[in-house]
């Protein structure tokens, strides 16, 4: 009984140590990154994403202003084609001037060039999103857009709000799926990509989170939170399990499961291995007859007690088998999670994150023990 108690204490100590390592603060998720909650409207969804233009030299700005003055005169005279061309030249010289985008949009609208007018109005809203007349410009864009485009924008806004609500309710898996619908419908919406990544992050999907954070930084290379996002990606990178590490930790019963964040399965593996150990150390005492040699010669009958472990082979086989298959399962799970980083998508952004994780093959000797004491060693090939 003492040996059983000691075995139980050892197994329990191992489980507690592994569990403590798995739940240590280093594994906490990046809660310092807040969810993005932009003020979305169907117009902001319908407008194409326009990158910020570079600074303009003062001499170029002066030339653009001169052309804009000529364009304004042509517009007053009713020559909208000449005004359009002049404003277009001015806007090309100074793309940072929001007023030029607005004036060019008005000329396109007067000439019934609806798509070009929408582009310039959207460029105006991109340059000055908080302008006092932003609502009026949005109304102009709404009148120029096809009805289906506005309906699409409304659907995206509604889905975005549902995804935010699910995130706030801590339903991170549902939120990630809803943000996925948003990103599919509006792939240039950087906030949707980031928020999907954050939902994956909170849900423990490190590979998906890294992919979305990378895509977000591609859409917004000058984002104010770029440094914080890169730091979180580095943390996630280090937290992604290694298949090799998972296998060798798995040789310690349940170690692989706790390493790969499967505590429930780890308890099952630990219980199975512990059961095998308990079965193996069970003993029974037998009293046998024998003959002893006397001190002055001759013999006399007697008895002696013999301790046997009848289930030693079976118990050891159960404990070893459960441990081995637990290690294999942990390695497969770890490989699947790390391999997710290398699944290239349309943007190709996943392939540059981590080195390729190829198949891992292990060759281990497997010993089969028979009841008559014979042992047979066979090679076991594992690929995961």
Protein Blocks (a to p, Z undefined) as FASTA:
>chain_A
ZZmmmmmmmmmmmmmmmmmmmmgmklpccfkbccddddddfklmmpccddddddddfklm
mmmmmmmmmmmmmmmnopaklmmmmmmmmmmmmmmbmklmmmmmmmmmmnopaklmmmmm
mmmmmmmmmbfklmmmmmmmmmmpcfklmmmmmmmmmmmmmmmmmmmnopaklmmmmmmm
mmmmmmmlmklmmmmmmmmmmnopaklmmmmmmmmmmmmmmbfklmmmmmmmmmmmmmpc
cfklmmmmmmpghklmmmnopaklmmmmmmmmmmmmmmmmpccddddddddddfkgpjdd
ddddddddfklmmmmmmmmmmmmmmmmmmmmmmmmmmmmmmmccfkommmmmpccddddd
dddddddddfkopacdddddddZZ
